[in-house]
């Protein structure tokens, strides 16, 4: 160990150029003011988000339709299930990341569960295809009835129903 070369470690701090632009920082990194966001820009961003939220049910309904078509293909083409399950997992992954953002946390919950079911590495049995169908049906009910937030009693009923169906189909 005495003959080991000495290691020099250097830390580089990258400049936060976005922060500099927002705050009008000078070269020393000090603007002398508190960071603020222009209220007009913030209002425009909020309007865009609200418009996207209004469109979310229609947009996610298209994904649910695609999931239903993929599930149908699982029934018709059992030899192709591996690839189909991978596509279902990819769609579910995207959906779980967006449901809560747009006020539909049940979509996030159901999509997370679907992702776990479809992201298996072996098997691809008929009961798994039916579990996928149960997830699709649950998500379709959430969007059809515009069940936002936790859904109250309806949300509990949908969640309980899905879990019960999954347990029944696993046997």
Secondary structure, DSSP 8 states (H G I E B T S, - for coil): -TTS------------HHHHHHHT--TTS--SS-----HHHHHHHHHHHHHHHHHHHHHHHHHHHHHHHHHHHHHH-GGGHHHHHHHHHHHHHHHHTTTGGGT-HHHHHHHHHHHHHHT-SS---HHHHHHHHHHHHHHHHHHHTT--TT-HHHHHHHHHHHHHHHHHHH-
